[in-house]
Amino acid sequence: MHKTKHSLVKMKNDNRLMNLAADNIRLLTVAMVEKAKSGHPGGAMGGADFINVLFSEFLVYDPDRPTWEGRDRFYLDPGHMSPMLYSVLAMQGKYSIDDLKAFRQWGSPTPGHPELNVERGIENTSGPLGQGHTYAVGAAMAEKMLEARLGHEVMQHKIYAYISDGGIQEEISQGAGRMAGLFGLGNLIMFYDSNDIQLSTECAEVSAEDTAMKYRAWDWNVLTINGNDVDEIRQALSQAQNDNGRPWLIIGKTTMGKGALRADGSSYERCTATHGAPLGGDAYVNTVKNLGGSLENPFIIFPDVQDIYNKRNQELRTIVAKRHSQEQEWAEANPEKAENMSIWFSGKAPQIDWSGLVQKRDVPTRAASSACLSLLAEQVGNMMCSSADLANSDKTDGFLKKSSSFKRGDFSGGFLHAGVSELTMACVCIGMYLHGGVIPSCGTFFVFSDYMKPAIRMAALMEVPIKFIFSHDAFRVGEDGPTHEPVEQEAQIRLMEKLQNHSGRDSVRVFRPADADETTVCWQMAMENMDTPTTIICSRQNVKSLPEGNNYEGVRRGAYIVEGSDETFDVILLASGSEVSTLIAGAELLRKSGIKVRIVSVPSEGLFRRQSKEYQEKVLPEAAKKFSLTAGLPFAMESLVGLKGKVWGMTGFGYSAPFSVLDEKLGFTAENVYEQVMKYINQ
């Protein structure tokens, strides 16, 4: 463990100028919110002192190379406080005054919750409270993991997080706090903006916990300060620079709406009304005047304040020049590590040799996924795999068997035991990717994807290519009982599959493979996809392999013909996952009755819908009769069979029995496929 102090901070500004700079942030904040007629000024006004001290004296970054791998990272959990961040980044030169004036407007670079824009200084600001500082925990893990692989010379930076009362209250904060303390993430420094006010009420009405004691119980260092006092902030940050193997929580008691005045000139501080709405009218007028601004032009950076940040940029150029020199010496002495670092931070898909992987036939697709993970553990040195206490059931232990556990004091492992905390695990994995240099994946039972939906959605918004691994894909989990049997989950996640992100890409790539070899292709595509999240949904039970000679490259087009490619057929049978082999068995019975059948496997409807109209028509002709079998809601397949098609799916849930009994009782058998198709084509 390196206990050396962080690259500091030579600059110590006059406190009068520091207070002026904080007021300048407050001024820009209220002006942005007022002009937009929307936003949250109060919290940003209270946090301005901390953000100013951090950015003007402590945060280490390269003013000329914002994506420098060795930079400090700052994660703003309460994304609604983005005006505060935009203001200080404008002082750095990353945003213009016109950008600030366009706050929350169409096409603006300053949206209400900015999410991600590293080039302009936005490492992340979360939308849902609690997720942002959990991303910071993941980033701190990534830094430790990479330090173990590359060396302290290039991985010695800090991860700063900013959290509010709301983020502390969100349940995910318990998982984040537990993990950071458990692993001893001494590179993590979190500021808790404790102003005791939230949107609808005062915090005392919803919580009476001792936050400091709670974090100490998780093995954090805890400091409590006046969060609006420059000297106390500075002293706390200086102390927190020392990595003593424990994360740091700085509880800053701040004033909501600091500097705000009412219409009558009285204090508007510590009031819930300033939390989530523009100040408005004379309150806005009096506040602008109180902060030293001009009503004619409140969008201004005071010259003395700009001078602080200009000087800091110059000082940083000196600091990072020394760091870059050290990194160059390291690269010359460690060419293999330097090459790995370049590849890992490139954001490009890793080069993987799949030729040695031979899948067993007729196995559960979770077992096939496990085989893929074992290969990846051996070939992808910067991959992290995690499981929410289900590694031996979701079969992510295939990765673990070829790696080792990530643990306190030894961060060389590539497997994270996350405990029973699906949402925390997912957000930690997002944070690892946001840090850079790490390819994260995580697994659990498909039914527990419900816990993870907010994280999957954020990963899609930010184009974070997490690999989500879900096993126990349908009611066939059998004896586990109805609580563990997914029914509506596939339809839910395929709703996201139908969306495109702002770049026009699939928001989430969803695969449900039909057998072991389809699983391999799905994993190949997952590892090639570095633009969006990928979800692979696997079976618990054995799945009969598709016929010998099947061309699995069709998986890459989302849907493809498995049997019956001839032009003449009476009906198309289509499904994903386990149900494809059931259709194949049913087709044998249909053919004995003289029915010509085409069978189509649809591992990814979203990907199929991205194919040309010609290809879609070739595989699923619009005029053809279509019958689909799905272990989820019929909705998941209805758009593929069309208005005249038929879907046999689940219309209820809550059954518990061995999977073979459930198949029989619920009609997922070759015999019922035969019966239902005959009724359909003869109606």
Secondary structure, 3 states (H helix, E strand, C coil): CCCCCCCCCCCCCCHHHHHHHHHHHHHHHHHHHHHHCCCCHHHHHHHHHHHHHHHHHHCCCCCCCCCCCCCCEEEECCHHHHHHHHHHHHHHCCCCHHHHHCCCCCCCCCCCCCEEEHHHCEEEECCCCCHHHHHHHHHHHHHHHHHHHHCCCCCCCCEEEEEEHHHHHCCHHHHHHHHHHHHCCCCEEEEEEECCECCCCEHHHCCCCCHHHHHHHCCCEEEEEECCCHHHHHHHHHHHCCCCCCCEEEEEECCCCCCCECCCCCECCCCHHHCCCCCCHHHHHHHHHHCCCCCCCCCCCCHHHHHHHHHHHHHHHHHHHHHHHHHHHHHHHCHHHHHHHHHHCCCCCCCCCCCCCCCCCCCCHHHHHHHHHHHHHHHCCCEEEEECCCHHHHCCHHHHCCCCECECCECCCCEEECCCCHHHHHHHHHHHHHHCCCEEEEEEEHHHHHHHHHHHHHHHHHCCCCEEEEECCCHHHHHHCHHHCCCCHHHHHHHHHCCECCCCCECCEEECCCCHHHHHHHHHHHHHCCCCCEEEECCCCCCCCCCCCCCHHHHHHCCEEEECCCCCCCEEEEECCCHHHHHHHHHHHHHHCCCCEEEEECCCHHHHHCCCHHHHHHHCCCCCCEEEECCCCCHHHHHHHCCCCEEECCCCCCCCCCHHHHHHHHCCCHHHHHHHHHHHHHC
